[in-house]
Amino acid sequence: MLNWRRPFGGRRSVVAPEIKDSRAGPLIALTSAGRPRWTPRDYASLAVEGFARNAVAYRCVRMVAEAAASTPLAVFVDGARQEDHPLAKLLAQPNPEQSGTEWLETLYGGLQTAGNAYAEAVGDETPAELWTLRPDRVKVTPGRTGWVEAYEYSVDGRSIRIGRQADGWMPVMHLKLFHPTDDHYGFSPLEAAATAIDVHNASGAWNKALLDNAARPSGALVYGSRDGERLTGEQFEALRSQINESHAGTMNAGRPMILEGGLDWKPMSWTPADMDFIAGKHAAAREIALAFGVAPQLLGIPGDATYSNYREANAAFWRGTVAPLVRKTAAALTGWLGGRFGGARIEADLDGVPGLQPERDALWARLEAASFLTDDERRRMAGVGA
């Protein structure tokens, strides 16, 4: 077990001093569980109730993470794209266990779930590997000035401190979403949609309980005797047994109830029609999708006419949600790794995204029709350089 030195259980056959390695790797390999809750929210509850138990939130996280991870990242040096640059190779294969797309999907998934995403670079002067750190296991340690001085990664009671190197470079990149009241942690879309998620989950639980209870709302059997008589204990138990055996459960849903003289059924809760059950559940689903920036049409939620068709909804999703997220990540990676690779710049390559192709076609048509522009001006406005 002491030879396990990588996240996700990667094993080396020979451990040599010069081999680059993740400092948090041994903690991950030597533990099976651990849920530190250092962030200003209950990450475990958000992950379980929001991501694991809500289909709408789960799909939103997957859609944003997978779409953003599928957007290529290009490396530029002095304005020219470099396909064989060491930084481009590192982004394509960040570590021996993950491809570039898998690594980015984990990064974006943590960002959408916790509002924070952490990446660790291992190596000497030039990073040789990139790893993602689980957000709920990372604690920010501020310095005297209020800025981050180090990151503490803990698993099952064991911790390791990752601080700045001698030249001031931080081996950990912290990518976060805007939080109006917190200086060091981001705000999760799951937390913004927590109320809608609770409503949506409660609607599903209520529907399941209703089906288990003969698909009928709860009520009471009223014994209306003229002379004030009451049911005997034997009669009460016999009536309850008959109801449980003949009318409870999904197999008995819809079976008519035969009542003897003096018994009357009194409903004691609203029916699904009274509650406008379907409309309320769809409204909660739309609120969840709104928090993540996903058009309801892409999730199959009816009753929303914001977009005229699916194609426009998909284009709005890529333009308003995915593209800003990828650009933000590319800028953060440039600021983090660019100086270690000779001033290289990382940019999002949006030209190959199918969802944005109609907009690119419209831009090219406008540039082609602009006869007062030179070829170099057209190319520069199209983002391909002179």
Short mmCIF file of the C-alpha atoms (twelve columns), coordinates in Angstrom:
data_MODEL
# 
_entry.id   MODEL 
# 
loop_
_atom_site.group_PDB 
_atom_site.id 
_atom_site.type_symbol 
_atom_site.label_atom_id 
_atom_site.label_alt_id 
_atom_site.label_comp_id 
_atom_site.label_asym_id 
_atom_site.label_seq_id 
_atom_site.Cartn_x 
_atom_site.Cartn_y 
_atom_site.Cartn_z 
_atom_site.pdbx_PDB_model_num 
ATOM 1   C CA . MET A 1   0.000   0.000  0.000   1 
ATOM 2   C CA . LEU A 2   2.881   2.407  0.672   1 
ATOM 3   C CA . ASN A 3   3.815   2.204  -3.021  1 
ATOM 4   C CA . TRP A 4   0.452   3.646  -4.068  1 
ATOM 5   C CA . ARG A 5   1.359   7.218  -4.884  1 
ATOM 6   C CA . ARG A 6   -1.329  8.544  -7.161  1 
ATOM 7   C CA . PRO A 7   -4.934  9.675  -7.026  1 
ATOM 8   C CA . PHE A 8   -7.513  7.098  -8.178  1 
ATOM 9   C CA . GLY A 9   -5.254  4.227  -7.088  1 
ATOM 10  C CA . GLY A 10  -2.524  4.385  -9.735  1 
ATOM 11  C CA . ARG A 11  0.472   2.146  -8.888  1 
ATOM 12  C CA . ARG A 12  4.084   2.514  -9.892  1 
ATOM 13  C CA . SER A 13  6.231   -0.558 -10.392 1 
ATOM 14  C CA . VAL A 14  9.425   1.257  -9.365  1 
ATOM 15  C CA . VAL A 15  9.546   4.280  -7.070  1 
ATOM 16  C CA . ALA A 16  12.449  6.566  -7.909  1 
ATOM 17  C CA . PRO A 17  13.268  9.950  -6.312  1 
ATOM 18  C CA . GLU A 18  13.206  11.774 -9.636  1 
ATOM 19  C CA . ILE A 19  9.680   10.606 -10.574 1 
ATOM 20  C CA . LYS A 20  7.103   13.411 -10.342 1 
ATOM 21  C CA . ASP A 21  4.179   12.703 -8.088  1 
ATOM 22  C CA . SER A 22  1.079   14.260 -6.529  1 
ATOM 23  C CA . ARG A 23  1.536   15.170 -2.873  1 
ATOM 24  C CA . ALA A 24  -2.128  14.425 -2.199  1 
ATOM 25  C CA . GLY A 25  -1.907  11.061 -3.937  1 
ATOM 26  C CA . PRO A 26  -0.893  8.940  -0.908  1 
ATOM 27  C CA . LEU A 27  -3.844  10.232 1.102   1 
ATOM 28  C CA . ILE A 28  -6.318  9.208  -1.583  1 
ATOM 29  C CA . ALA A 29  -4.775  5.776  -2.028  1 
ATOM 30  C CA . LEU A 30  -4.756  4.918  1.679   1 
ATOM 31  C CA . THR A 31  -8.374  5.741  2.462   1 
ATOM 32  C CA . SER A 32  -11.773 4.432  1.541   1 
ATOM 33  C CA . ALA A 33  -13.928 7.220  2.941   1 
ATOM 34  C CA . GLY A 34  -13.699 10.740 4.300   1 
ATOM 35  C CA . ARG A 35  -16.019 13.731 4.174   1 
ATOM 36  C CA . PRO A 36  -14.460 16.851 5.668   1 
ATOM 37  C CA . ARG A 37  -16.947 19.725 5.463   1 
ATOM 38  C CA . TRP A 38  -14.808 22.802 5.447   1 
ATOM 39  C CA . THR A 39  -16.587 24.841 2.824   1 
ATOM 40  C CA . PRO A 40  -19.321 27.227 4.014   1 
ATOM 41  C CA . ARG A 41  -22.012 24.782 2.899   1 
ATOM 42  C CA . ASP A 42  -22.839 21.121 3.433   1 
ATOM 43  C CA . TYR A 43  -21.219 19.693 0.324   1 
ATOM 44  C CA . ALA A 44  -22.261 16.122 1.110   1 
ATOM 45  C CA . SER A 45  -25.947 17.018 1.344   1 
ATOM 46  C CA . LEU A 46  -25.803 19.031 -1.874  1 
ATOM 47  C CA . ALA A 47  -24.074 16.176 -3.681  1 
ATOM 48  C CA . VAL A 48  -26.517 13.548 -2.407  1 
ATOM 49  C CA . GLU A 49  -29.823 15.421 -2.516  1 
ATOM 50  C CA . GLY A 50  -29.011 17.523 -5.566  1 
ATOM 51  C CA . PHE A 51  -26.773 15.481 -7.831  1 
ATOM 52  C CA . ALA A 52  -27.439 11.880 -6.806  1 
ATOM 53  C CA . ARG A 53  -31.205 12.026 -6.151  1 
ATOM 54  C CA . ASN A 54  -32.449 14.618 -8.601  1 
ATOM 55  C CA . ALA A 55  -32.496 13.717 -12.272 1 
ATOM 56  C CA . VAL A 56  -32.787 17.327 -13.462 1 
ATOM 57  C CA . ALA A 57  -29.798 18.595 -11.458 1 
ATOM 58  C CA . TYR A 58  -27.792 15.489 -12.394 1 
ATOM 59  C CA . ARG A 59  -28.452 16.054 -16.074 1 
ATOM 60  C CA . CYS A 60  -27.619 19.759 -15.821 1 
ATOM 61  C CA . VAL A 61  -24.245 19.066 -14.194 1 
ATOM 62  C CA . ARG A 62  -23.461 16.404 -16.772 1 
ATOM 63  C CA . MET A 63  -24.486 18.591 -19.695 1 
ATOM 64  C CA . VAL A 64  -22.406 21.590 -18.612 1 
ATOM 65  C CA . ALA A 65  -19.358 19.522 -17.634 1 
ATOM 66  C CA . GLU A 66  -19.348 17.328 -20.730 1 
ATOM 67  C CA . ALA A 67  -20.022 20.194 -23.137 1 
ATOM 68  C CA . ALA A 68  -17.281 22.359 -21.622 1 
ATOM 69  C CA . ALA A 69  -14.805 19.458 -21.530 1 
ATOM 70  C CA . SER A 70  -15.480 18.669 -25.191 1 
ATOM 71  C CA . THR A 71  -14.436 22.202 -26.219 1 
ATOM 72  C CA . PRO A 72  -10.779 22.052 -27.349 1 
ATOM 73  C CA . LEU A 73  -8.132  24.193 -25.669 1 
ATOM 74  C CA . ALA A 74  -5.451  25.583 -27.991 1 
ATOM 75  C CA . VAL A 75  -1.973  26.831 -27.030 1 
ATOM 76  C CA . PHE A 76  -0.600  29.989 -28.665 1 
ATOM 77  C CA . VAL A 77  2.936   31.359 -28.571 1 
ATOM 78  C CA . ASP A 78  3.549   34.840 -30.021 1 
ATOM 79  C CA . GLY A 79  0.135   34.731 -31.680 1 
ATOM 80  C CA . ALA A 80  0.755   31.419 -33.487 1 
ATOM 81  C CA . ARG A 81  -0.987  28.193 -32.577 1 
ATOM 82  C CA . GLN A 82  1.406   25.455 -31.447 1 
ATOM 83  C CA . GLU A 83  0.071   21.907 -31.708 1 
ATOM 84  C CA . ASP A 84  3.317   20.267 -30.494 1 
ATOM 85  C CA . HIS A 85  3.994   22.637 -27.624 1 
ATOM 86  C CA . PRO A 86  4.784   20.931 -24.268 1 
ATOM 87  C CA . LEU A 87  1.821   22.700 -22.670 1 
ATOM 88  C CA . ALA A 88  -0.501  21.431 -25.411 1 
ATOM 89  C CA . LYS A 89  0.762   17.892 -24.808 1 
ATOM 90  C CA . LEU A 90  0.240   18.305 -21.058 1 
ATOM 91  C CA . LEU A 91  -3.374  19.440 -21.569 1 
ATOM 92  C CA . ALA A 92  -3.987  16.511 -23.913 1 
ATOM 93  C CA . GLN A 93  -2.601  14.008 -21.357 1 
ATOM 94  C CA . PRO A 94  -2.551  15.653 -17.903 1 
ATOM 95  C CA . ASN A 95  -1.626  12.475 -16.023 1 
ATOM 96  C CA . PRO A 96  -1.202  8.746  -16.683 1 
ATOM 97  C CA . GLU A 97  -4.705  7.950  -15.444 1 
ATOM 98  C CA . GLN A 98  -6.818  10.483 -17.362 1 
ATOM 99  C CA . SER A 99  -7.123  12.010 -20.793 1 
ATOM 100 C CA . GLY A 100 -7.463  15.743 -21.212 1 
ATOM 101 C CA . THR A 101 -11.223 15.495 -21.687 1 
ATOM 102 C CA . GLU A 102 -11.671 13.352 -18.563 1 
ATOM 103 C CA . TRP A 103 -9.516  15.701 -16.502 1 
ATOM 104 C CA . LEU A 104 -11.474 18.752 -17.637 1 
ATOM 105 C CA . GLU A 105 -14.816 17.014 -17.055 1 
ATOM 106 C CA . THR A 106 -13.800 16.302 -13.449 1 
ATOM 107 C CA . LEU A 107 -12.718 19.922 -13.039 1 
ATOM 108 C CA . TYR A 108 -15.966 21.318 -14.473 1 
ATOM 109 C CA . GLY A 109 -18.074 18.798 -12.550 1 
ATOM 110 C CA . GLY A 110 -16.583 19.901 -9.242  1 
ATOM 111 C CA . LEU A 111 -17.140 23.511 -10.186 1 
ATOM 112 C CA . GLN A 112 -20.848 22.943 -10.923 1 
ATOM 113 C CA . THR A 113 -21.391 20.784 -7.841  1 
ATOM 114 C CA . ALA A 114 -19.417 22.681 -5.190  1 
ATOM 115 C CA . GLY A 115 -18.793 26.055 -6.802  1 
ATOM 116 C CA . ASN A 116 -15.063 25.312 -6.430  1 
ATOM 117 C CA . ALA A 117 -12.596 23.297 -8.498  1 
ATOM 118 C CA . TYR A 118 -8.985  22.589 -7.593  1 
ATOM 119 C CA . ALA A 119 -6.153  21.408 -9.827  1 
ATOM 120 C CA . GLU A 120 -2.684  20.417 -8.626  1 
ATOM 121 C CA . ALA A 121 0.461   20.599 -10.749 1 
ATOM 122 C CA . VAL A 122 3.363   18.322 -9.872  1 
ATOM 123 C CA . GLY A 123 6.895   18.721 -11.089 1 
ATOM 124 C CA . ASP A 124 9.966   20.819 -10.466 1 
ATOM 125 C CA . GLU A 125 10.337  23.968 -12.539 1 
ATOM 126 C CA . THR A 126 7.944   22.839 -15.280 1 
ATOM 127 C CA . PRO A 127 4.762   20.919 -14.338 1 
ATOM 128 C CA . ALA A 128 4.842   17.344 -15.576 1 
ATOM 129 C CA . GLU A 129 1.380   16.214 -14.420 1 
ATOM 130 C CA . LEU A 130 -1.973  17.791 -13.553 1 
ATOM 131 C CA . TRP A 131 -4.438  16.310 -11.060 1 
ATOM 132 C CA . THR A 132 -7.840  17.394 -9.786  1 
ATOM 133 C CA . LEU A 133 -8.548  17.523 -6.045  1 
ATOM 134 C CA . ARG A 134 -11.977 16.803 -4.617  1 
ATOM 135 C CA . PRO A 135 -13.475 20.129 -3.472  1 
ATOM 136 C CA . ASP A 136 -14.790 18.975 -0.088  1 
ATOM 137 C CA . ARG A 137 -11.311 17.792 0.918   1 
ATOM 138 C CA . VAL A 138 -9.585  21.116 0.298   1 
ATOM 139 C CA . LYS A 139 -9.321  23.898 2.870   1 
ATOM 140 C CA . VAL A 140 -8.116  27.379 1.979   1 
ATOM 141 C CA . THR A 141 -5.513  28.816 4.353   1 
ATOM 142 C CA . PRO A 142 -5.388  32.629 4.087   1 
ATOM 143 C CA . GLY A 143 -2.246  34.594 4.903   1 
ATOM 144 C CA . ARG A 144 -1.870  37.794 6.894   1 
ATOM 145 C CA . THR A 145 -2.909  39.911 3.933   1 
ATOM 146 C CA . GLY A 146 -6.072  37.892 3.366   1 
ATOM 147 C CA . TRP A 147 -4.858  36.251 0.160   1 
ATOM 148 C CA . VAL A 148 -4.425  32.499 -0.075  1 
ATOM 149 C CA . GLU A 149 -1.184  31.316 1.465   1 
ATOM 150 C CA . ALA A 150 -1.623  27.551 1.177   1 
ATOM 151 C CA . TYR A 151 -4.145  24.771 0.583   1 
ATOM 152 C CA . GLU A 152 -4.689  21.928 3.028   1 
ATOM 153 C CA . TYR A 153 -5.831  18.608 1.585   1 
ATOM 154 C CA . SER A 154 -7.232  16.140 4.119   1 
ATOM 155 C CA . VAL A 155 -8.567  12.609 3.892   1 
ATOM 156 C CA . ASP A 156 -9.744  10.528 6.846   1 
ATOM 157 C CA . GLY A 157 -7.884  12.565 9.440   1 
ATOM 158 C CA . ARG A 158 -4.622  12.848 7.493   1 
ATOM 159 C CA . SER A 159 -3.684  16.188 5.998   1 
ATOM 160 C CA . ILE A 160 -1.024  17.641 3.767   1 
ATOM 161 C CA . ARG A 161 -0.230  21.290 3.215   1 
ATOM 162 C CA . ILE A 162 0.501   22.575 -0.283  1 
ATOM 163 C CA . GLY A 163 2.000   26.052 -0.160  1 
ATOM 164 C CA . ARG A 164 3.753   28.456 -2.462  1 
ATOM 165 C CA . GLN A 165 7.143   27.594 -3.862  1 
ATOM 166 C CA . ALA A 166 10.261  29.681 -3.305  1 
ATOM 167 C CA . ASP A 167 9.590   31.788 -6.403  1 
ATOM 168 C CA . GLY A 168 6.043   32.555 -5.278  1 
ATOM 169 C CA . TRP A 169 4.253   30.155 -7.642  1 
ATOM 170 C CA . MET A 170 1.282   28.236 -6.240  1 
ATOM 171 C CA . PRO A 171 1.099   24.552 -7.356  1 
ATOM 172 C CA . VAL A 172 -2.690  24.569 -6.858  1 
ATOM 173 C CA . MET A 173 -5.150  26.388 -9.113  1 
ATOM 174 C CA . HIS A 174 -8.433  27.330 -7.461  1 
ATOM 175 C CA . LEU A 175 -11.229 27.894 -9.958  1 
ATOM 176 C CA . LYS A 176 -14.416 29.209 -8.368  1 
ATOM 177 C CA . LEU A 177 -17.777 30.729 -9.215  1 
ATOM 178 C CA . PHE A 178 -18.655 34.190 -7.928  1 
ATOM 179 C CA . HIS A 179 -19.780 34.359 -4.305  1 
ATOM 180 C CA . PRO A 180 -21.038 37.758 -3.064  1 
ATOM 181 C CA . THR A 181 -20.350 37.122 0.649   1 
ATOM 182 C CA . ASP A 182 -17.288 34.858 0.716   1 
ATOM 183 C CA . ASP A 183 -13.697 35.855 0.002   1 
ATOM 184 C CA . HIS A 184 -12.241 32.395 -0.577  1 
ATOM 185 C CA . TYR A 185 -14.949 29.976 -1.752  1 
ATOM 186 C CA . GLY A 186 -17.303 29.988 -4.710  1 
ATOM 187 C CA . PHE A 187 -21.085 29.658 -4.791  1 
ATOM 188 C CA . SER A 188 -22.523 26.417 -6.113  1 
ATOM 189 C CA . PRO A 189 -25.438 26.333 -8.588  1 
ATOM 190 C CA . LEU A 190 -26.757 23.420 -6.539  1 
ATOM 191 C CA . GLU A 191 -27.069 25.704 -3.526  1 
ATOM 192 C CA . ALA A 192 -28.844 28.364 -5.563  1 
ATOM 193 C CA . ALA A 193 -31.315 25.719 -6.754  1 
ATOM 194 C CA . ALA A 194 -31.612 23.998 -3.352  1 
ATOM 195 C CA . THR A 195 -35.216 25.094 -2.749  1 
ATOM 196 C CA . ALA A 196 -36.350 24.010 -6.211  1 
ATOM 197 C CA . ILE A 197 -34.481 20.710 -5.793  1 
ATOM 198 C CA . ASP A 198 -36.245 20.068 -2.480  1 
ATOM 199 C CA . VAL A 199 -39.614 20.809 -4.072  1 
ATOM 200 C CA . HIS A 200 -38.849 18.538 -7.022  1 
ATOM 201 C CA . ASN A 201 -37.622 15.714 -4.779  1 
ATOM 202 C CA . ALA A 202 -40.596 16.116 -2.428  1 
ATOM 203 C CA . SER A 203 -42.957 15.931 -5.401  1 
ATOM 204 C CA . GLY A 204 -41.403 12.646 -6.467  1 
ATOM 205 C CA . ALA A 205 -41.519 11.261 -2.922  1 
ATOM 206 C CA . TRP A 206 -45.154 12.342 -2.533  1 
ATOM 207 C CA . ASN A 207 -46.072 10.715 -5.826  1 
ATOM 208 C CA . LYS A 208 -44.337 7.487  -4.782  1 
ATOM 209 C CA . ALA A 209 -46.112 7.476  -1.421  1 
ATOM 210 C CA . LEU A 210 -49.426 8.099  -3.156  1 
ATOM 211 C CA . LEU A 211 -48.861 5.118  -5.432  1 
ATOM 212 C CA . ASP A 212 -47.900 2.956  -2.469  1 
ATOM 213 C CA . ASN A 213 -51.115 4.018  -0.739  1 
ATOM 214 C CA . ALA A 214 -53.476 2.665  -3.392  1 
ATOM 215 C CA . ALA A 215 -52.940 5.724  -5.588  1 
ATOM 216 C CA . ARG A 216 -55.417 7.623  -3.402  1 
ATOM 217 C CA . PRO A 217 -54.948 10.596 -1.070  1 
ATOM 218 C CA . SER A 218 -55.170 9.907  2.632   1 
ATOM 219 C CA . GLY A 219 -58.493 10.103 4.383   1 
ATOM 220 C CA . ALA A 220 -60.578 8.642  7.191   1 
ATOM 221 C CA . LEU A 221 -63.384 6.147  7.569   1 
ATOM 222 C CA . VAL A 222 -66.071 7.749  9.720   1 
ATOM 223 C CA . TYR A 223 -68.476 5.508  11.647  1 
ATOM 224 C CA . GLY A 224 -71.707 7.418  11.871  1 
ATOM 225 C CA . SER A 225 -73.980 5.573  14.260  1 
ATOM 226 C CA . ARG A 226 -77.327 7.116  15.099  1 
ATOM 227 C CA . ASP A 227 -77.345 5.932  18.711  1 
ATOM 228 C CA . GLY A 228 -73.766 7.022  19.445  1 
ATOM 229 C CA . GLU A 229 -72.387 3.488  19.299  1 
ATOM 230 C CA . ARG A 230 -68.712 2.920  18.629  1 
ATOM 231 C CA . LEU A 231 -66.891 0.081  16.923  1 
ATOM 232 C CA . THR A 232 -65.670 -2.644 19.224  1 
ATOM 233 C CA . GLY A 233 -61.999 -3.497 19.329  1 
ATOM 234 C CA . GLU A 234 -62.544 -6.636 17.270  1 
ATOM 235 C CA . GLN A 235 -64.526 -4.716 14.655  1 
ATOM 236 C CA . PHE A 236 -61.870 -1.969 14.454  1 
ATOM 237 C CA . GLU A 237 -59.026 -4.447 13.982  1 
ATOM 238 C CA . ALA A 238 -60.971 -6.436 11.399  1 
ATOM 239 C CA . LEU A 239 -61.746 -3.285 9.415   1 
ATOM 240 C CA . ARG A 240 -58.096 -2.150 9.517   1 
ATOM 241 C CA . SER A 241 -56.866 -5.585 8.395   1 
ATOM 242 C CA . GLN A 242 -59.341 -5.623 5.533   1 
ATOM 243 C CA . ILE A 243 -58.154 -2.213 4.316   1 
ATOM 244 C CA . ASN A 244 -54.463 -3.179 4.531   1 
ATOM 245 C CA . GLU A 245 -54.961 -6.466 2.718   1 
ATOM 246 C CA . SER A 246 -57.441 -5.423 0.051   1 
ATOM 247 C CA . HIS A 247 -56.821 -1.752 -0.651  1 
ATOM 248 C CA . ALA A 248 -53.191 -0.824 0.186   1 
ATOM 249 C CA . GLY A 249 -50.282 -1.009 -2.259  1 
ATOM 250 C CA . THR A 250 -49.845 -0.449 -5.959  1 
ATOM 251 C CA . MET A 251 -51.341 -3.852 -6.837  1 
ATOM 252 C CA . ASN A 252 -54.665 -2.736 -5.352  1 
ATOM 253 C CA . ALA A 253 -54.677 0.725  -6.910  1 
ATOM 254 C CA . GLY A 254 -58.149 1.672  -8.124  1 
ATOM 255 C CA . ARG A 255 -59.931 -1.232 -6.437  1 
ATOM 256 C CA . PRO A 256 -63.368 -0.080 -5.210  1 
ATOM 257 C CA . MET A 257 -63.987 -0.038 -1.454  1 
ATOM 258 C CA . ILE A 258 -67.171 -1.644 -0.142  1 
ATOM 259 C CA . LEU A 259 -68.430 0.068  2.992   1 
ATOM 260 C CA . GLU A 260 -71.088 -1.323 5.287   1 
ATOM 261 C CA . GLY A 261 -73.842 0.724  6.813   1 
ATOM 262 C CA . GLY A 262 -72.670 3.566  9.004   1 
ATOM 263 C CA . LEU A 263 -69.232 3.948  7.375   1 
ATOM 264 C CA . ASP A 264 -68.365 6.981  5.283   1 
ATOM 265 C CA . TRP A 265 -65.034 7.913  3.581   1 
ATOM 266 C CA . LYS A 266 -63.807 11.467 4.229   1 
ATOM 267 C CA . PRO A 267 -60.772 12.655 2.166   1 
ATOM 268 C CA . MET A 268 -58.268 14.519 4.354   1 
ATOM 269 C CA . SER A 269 -55.761 15.811 1.760   1 
ATOM 270 C CA . TRP A 270 -55.711 17.466 -1.617  1 
ATOM 271 C CA . THR A 271 -55.812 15.431 -4.775  1 
ATOM 272 C CA . PRO A 272 -53.076 15.752 -7.417  1 
ATOM 273 C CA . ALA A 273 -55.484 17.854 -9.494  1 
ATOM 274 C CA . ASP A 274 -56.111 20.192 -6.553  1 
ATOM 275 C CA . MET A 275 -52.362 20.642 -6.040  1 
ATOM 276 C CA . ASP A 276 -51.674 21.210 -9.761  1 
ATOM 277 C CA . PHE A 277 -49.028 18.555 -9.209  1 
ATOM 278 C CA . ILE A 278 -47.551 18.283 -12.711 1 
ATOM 279 C CA . ALA A 279 -47.313 22.048 -13.255 1 
ATOM 280 C CA . GLY A 280 -45.613 22.546 -9.883  1 
ATOM 281 C CA . LYS A 281 -43.053 19.855 -10.582 1 
ATOM 282 C CA . HIS A 282 -42.265 21.296 -14.021 1 
ATOM 283 C CA . ALA A 283 -41.886 24.770 -12.485 1 
ATOM 284 C CA . ALA A 284 -39.348 23.408 -9.991  1 
ATOM 285 C CA . ALA A 285 -37.484 21.661 -12.809 1 
ATOM 286 C CA . ARG A 286 -37.302 24.921 -14.777 1 
ATOM 287 C CA . GLU A 287 -35.842 26.716 -11.738 1 
ATOM 288 C CA . ILE A 288 -33.151 24.054 -11.430 1 
ATOM 289 C CA . ALA A 289 -32.299 24.373 -15.118 1 
ATOM 290 C CA . LEU A 290 -32.218 28.168 -14.767 1 
ATOM 291 C CA . ALA A 291 -29.607 27.986 -11.997 1 
ATOM 292 C CA . PHE A 292 -27.296 25.971 -14.247 1 
ATOM 293 C CA . GLY A 293 -27.954 27.986 -17.399 1 
ATOM 294 C CA . VAL A 294 -29.529 25.062 -19.278 1 
ATOM 295 C CA . ALA A 295 -32.553 25.676 -21.511 1 
ATOM 296 C CA . PRO A 296 -35.603 23.648 -20.371 1 
ATOM 297 C CA . GLN A 297 -36.107 22.385 -23.938 1 
ATOM 298 C CA . LEU A 298 -32.766 20.558 -23.754 1 
ATOM 299 C CA . LEU A 299 -34.036 18.653 -20.711 1 
ATOM 300 C CA . GLY A 300 -37.412 17.761 -22.200 1 
ATOM 301 C CA . ILE A 301 -39.362 19.997 -19.779 1 
ATOM 302 C CA . PRO A 302 -42.638 21.115 -21.409 1 
ATOM 303 C CA . GLY A 303 -44.480 24.365 -20.921 1 
ATOM 304 C CA . ASP A 304 -41.704 26.864 -21.665 1 
ATOM 305 C CA . ALA A 305 -41.879 28.916 -24.862 1 
ATOM 306 C CA . THR A 306 -38.767 31.064 -24.346 1 
ATOM 307 C CA . TYR A 307 -37.059 29.609 -27.422 1 
ATOM 308 C CA . SER A 308 -38.784 28.904 -30.682 1 
ATOM 309 C CA . ASN A 309 -37.100 25.564 -31.242 1 
ATOM 310 C CA . TYR A 310 -34.528 23.151 -29.950 1 
ATOM 311 C CA . ARG A 311 -31.793 24.450 -32.229 1 
ATOM 312 C CA . GLU A 312 -31.995 27.972 -30.820 1 
ATOM 313 C CA . ALA A 313 -32.067 26.611 -27.267 1 
ATOM 314 C CA . ASN A 314 -28.935 24.577 -27.956 1 
ATOM 315 C CA . ALA A 315 -27.149 27.583 -29.471 1 
ATOM 316 C CA . ALA A 316 -28.118 29.719 -26.456 1 
ATOM 317 C CA . PHE A 317 -26.782 27.022 -24.119 1 
ATOM 318 C CA . TRP A 318 -23.390 26.981 -25.854 1 
ATOM 319 C CA . ARG A 319 -23.227 30.757 -26.240 1 
ATOM 320 C CA . GLY A 320 -24.445 31.806 -22.798 1 
ATOM 321 C CA . THR A 321 -23.274 28.962 -20.547 1 
ATOM 322 C CA . VAL A 322 -20.532 26.821 -22.055 1 
ATOM 323 C CA . ALA A 323 -18.478 29.407 -23.937 1 
ATOM 324 C CA . PRO A 324 -18.060 31.830 -20.971 1 
ATOM 325 C CA . LEU A 325 -17.139 28.932 -18.699 1 
ATOM 326 C CA . VAL A 326 -14.496 27.586 -21.083 1 
ATOM 327 C CA . ARG A 327 -13.037 31.058 -21.674 1 
ATOM 328 C CA . LYS A 328 -12.831 31.641 -17.933 1 
ATOM 329 C CA . THR A 329 -11.049 28.315 -17.437 1 
ATOM 330 C CA . ALA A 330 -8.632  28.991 -20.300 1 
ATOM 331 C CA . ALA A 331 -7.740  32.377 -18.804 1 
ATOM 332 C CA . ALA A 332 -7.199  30.800 -15.371 1 
ATOM 333 C CA . LEU A 333 -4.976  28.067 -16.858 1 
ATOM 334 C CA . THR A 334 -2.981  30.718 -18.740 1 
ATOM 335 C CA . GLY A 335 -2.369  32.704 -15.588 1 
ATOM 336 C CA . TRP A 336 -1.438  29.551 -13.709 1 
ATOM 337 C CA . LEU A 337 0.699   27.659 -16.243 1 
ATOM 338 C CA . GLY A 338 1.615   30.236 -18.883 1 
ATOM 339 C CA . GLY A 339 4.627   31.569 -17.004 1 
ATOM 340 C CA . ARG A 340 5.972   28.043 -16.499 1 
ATOM 341 C CA . PHE A 341 5.910   27.406 -20.262 1 
ATOM 342 C CA . GLY A 342 7.620   30.503 -21.604 1 
ATOM 343 C CA . GLY A 343 4.613   32.815 -21.672 1 
ATOM 344 C CA . ALA A 344 2.314   30.505 -23.637 1 
ATOM 345 C CA . ARG A 345 -1.366  31.404 -23.837 1 
ATOM 346 C CA . ILE A 346 -4.303  29.003 -23.636 1 
ATOM 347 C CA . GLU A 347 -7.473  29.847 -25.536 1 
ATOM 348 C CA . ALA A 348 -10.773 28.078 -26.126 1 
ATOM 349 C CA . ASP A 349 -11.127 26.813 -29.688 1 
ATOM 350 C CA . LEU A 350 -14.823 27.505 -30.301 1 
ATOM 351 C CA . ASP A 351 -14.629 27.206 -34.086 1 
ATOM 352 C CA . GLY A 352 -15.086 23.447 -33.952 1 
ATOM 353 C CA . VAL A 353 -18.133 23.512 -31.682 1 
ATOM 354 C CA . PRO A 354 -21.174 22.317 -33.681 1 
ATOM 355 C CA . GLY A 355 -23.618 24.309 -31.552 1 
ATOM 356 C CA . LEU A 356 -21.905 27.593 -32.482 1 
ATOM 357 C CA . GLN A 357 -21.389 26.837 -36.179 1 
ATOM 358 C CA . PRO A 358 -24.478 28.793 -37.379 1 
ATOM 359 C CA . GLU A 359 -23.132 31.912 -35.689 1 
ATOM 360 C CA . ARG A 360 -19.717 31.397 -37.263 1 
ATOM 361 C CA . ASP A 361 -21.327 30.998 -40.685 1 
ATOM 362 C CA . ALA A 362 -23.246 34.244 -40.192 1 
ATOM 363 C CA . LEU A 363 -20.034 36.056 -39.156 1 
ATOM 364 C CA . TRP A 364 -18.153 34.792 -42.191 1 
ATOM 365 C CA . ALA A 365 -21.003 35.868 -44.473 1 
ATOM 366 C CA . ARG A 366 -20.958 39.395 -43.015 1 
ATOM 367 C CA . LEU A 367 -17.178 39.643 -43.367 1 
ATOM 368 C CA . GLU A 368 -17.312 38.371 -46.935 1 
ATOM 369 C CA . ALA A 369 -19.884 41.036 -47.793 1 
ATOM 370 C CA . ALA A 370 -17.815 43.833 -46.195 1 
ATOM 371 C CA . SER A 371 -15.972 44.956 -49.327 1 
ATOM 372 C CA . PHE A 372 -14.369 47.919 -47.539 1 
ATOM 373 C CA . LEU A 373 -12.252 45.558 -45.375 1 
ATOM 374 C CA . THR A 374 -8.933  44.062 -46.432 1 
ATOM 375 C CA . ASP A 375 -8.301  40.335 -46.303 1 
ATOM 376 C CA . ASP A 376 -6.111  40.685 -43.228 1 
ATOM 377 C CA . GLU A 377 -8.807  42.710 -41.458 1 
ATOM 378 C CA . ARG A 378 -11.414 40.075 -42.272 1 
ATOM 379 C CA . ARG A 379 -9.162  37.288 -40.995 1 
ATOM 380 C CA . ARG A 380 -8.385  39.207 -37.818 1 
ATOM 381 C CA . MET A 381 -12.088 39.815 -37.130 1 
ATOM 382 C CA . ALA A 382 -12.775 36.137 -37.793 1 
ATOM 383 C CA . GLY A 383 -10.165 35.229 -35.150 1 
ATOM 384 C CA . VAL A 384 -7.731  33.392 -37.438 1 
ATOM 385 C CA . GLY A 385 -4.968  35.992 -37.615 1 
ATOM 386 C CA . ALA A 386 -3.387  37.730 -40.570 1 
# 
